[in-house]
Amino acid sequence: VEVDSPAMAAGIQSGDILTEIAGEEIISLNAYHKVMMKQEAGQNVRISGQRSGLENYVEIKFTVTTGVK
């Protein structure tokens, strides 16, 4: 997660595992890039994922406002 990025502003942390963006399943870095390139700048995008908790992973959800391409 880059400093001062839309992801950081939404609360996404380094180590989070993103599993869904804008309703599309993310199974690879390529899938992530394809979904993100479809988004318009300034659009609110729902992101789901997993974060390491004390004993196991917990589900996380964010709304990210996309930046300028």
N, C-alpha and C positions, 0 to 999 in steps of 0.2 A: 504494500500500500504506500503510495507516494505521499510525501508531506504536502499538505494544503490541496490535496486532490478531492474531487467529489466523493470518492469512496471513503476517505478519512473523515470528511465532514459528516457523512452518514453514520459513522461508527464502525465501519468495517476495519478489522485489525489484521496485521500480518499473521498468517497461520490459519485464518478462517478458510473453510472449504466451501466454495460457491457451488450450489447444486442446481439452481434455477434462476434464470434472468428473464423478465418479461414473459413468464409462462413457458419458456423453452428450457428443456433439460440441458445442463452443462455437464458433458462427460469428458471434455478435453480442452486444452488451451485453444485449439482451433475453433471449437464450438463457441467458446467464450468470445473470441474475436468476431466471429460471424454475427452473433447476436448483438454485440455492442455496436458494430458498424451499421446496423439497421436503425439504431436509435437516433432521433433528432436532438440537436443541441438544445439544452434547456428543458428537456422532457423528464418527467418523473418516471423512474423505472423501479419496479418491485424486484428485489433480490432475496432469495432464500439460500440458506446454507447451514453449515455445522461449525461449531466452535468447541474446542477442547474444554471440558469442565473439570471439576475435581476428580470424578471417577470415570466419566465417559463423555461422549460428545452430546451437546445440546443443540436444538434447532434454533436458528437465528433468522430474523427477517428485517430487511431494511428497505427504505425508499431512498433512491439516489437520484439527484438531479444531474443529468449528464452535462458535461462541459462542452466546449467548442472543439470540433474535430480538427 
